[in-house]
Amino acid sequence: MPASAAPGSAPPGFQTMWRELAAVGRDAGSGGYRRYAWTPADTDCRAWFREQAAARGLDYETDRNGNQWAWLGDPAAGDAVVTGSHLDSVPDGGAFDGPLGVVSAFAAVDELRARGAVPGRPLAVVNFGDEEGARFGLACVGSRLTAGRIGAEDARRLRDADGVTLARAMERAGHDPDAIGADPERLARVGAFVELHVEQGRALDLGGHPVGVASAIWPHGRWRFDFRGQANHAGTTRLEDRHDPMLTYAGTVLAAREQARLAGALATFGKVAVEPGGVNAIASLVRGWLDSRAADEQTLAAVVAGIERAAREGGTRDGVAVEVVRESFTPEVEFAPVLRDRLAALLGTDAPVPVLPTGAGHDAGILADAVPTAMLFVRNPTGVSHSPAEFAAEDDCAAGVTALADVLEGLACR
Ligand SMILES: [Zn+2]
């Protein structure tokens, strides 16, 4: 890790922080990031966070769940304004998802100081651990534990692809797994949490806005569709004698697209498993996983019901048995209306700032039940996320920092 700043000198600016972090956990082959929870790359990101806290004279602490905090003012005073995001990544993720929120948070603290704004409430920058869930398969473990949305015992038992438990991985990285669990005292000190994040879509770009405020996170879920037919020889079985589950599956994929299009929702089959999986064999089982999201729960239920109906009709036609299992469901998260409106008012003094929903989950969504929570989005002209193509222009990043500083000043300094 490069040293951030000599004692007494000015803390590193946005671009310097960005460059330092850009080198950590980057795969030379793909150009993407592999910053998985409790790995050496994650440890390096965490060391960087700690250096940034020190360079600004902020009080650093790691909470019981491994989330990192950098405090300006006394946390015990309560009603804190907290900002930040996460530093871990999906496999071969982009540079912006997560780190933009953390780097912007430190830069916004610098901006407040440059303005001479003095917070009347404690202020903190936070890095939530294991947001992407890339290693242990569950997203937002750091914030989920803190909010009591997963039990300590269940979390400790999570395993990565090599069979290493979360408890063991934490231990290896120097964190006590026995300490993890719900942290209501900590959350009770937080008066507002604002997460800045790169937009994972093109709404801001299409509207010509550098920054927007989040209204809500769409409800979303995952469903497993099992199509059971009959394995047989691809070269000798007459078409009319087949019970081919691949055919029913294919029709269901097309139906998902159509249902989503008609409802203004999203439906995606992105993962499929085929048995026996022979080129010259009709499949006996096709298992497909549906991810679907919509603006409200009623629409989502209608979309999934429509897809299931199409699957069953196809199954009857093809002589294939269809079973549908809901594997997970996350209800709609509406961000605190008062805080959201306050942000829109603080940022909309010259021209109205767009207020838009998102289909992606965030720590802010996990915490929204426990503390007043809001999000800012920064324009991503590619609209691509979870890939090295994810992008935000330098000017837009600067606009994000200014907006975040305006929000922190408005919430904490007046
Ligand atoms: Zn993220």
Boltz pocket constraint, residues with backbone or C-beta under 6 A from the ligand:
constraints:
  - pocket:
      binder: B
      contacts: [[A, 86], [A, 97], [A, 98], [A, 131], [A, 197], [A, 361], [A, 362]]
      max_distance: 6.0
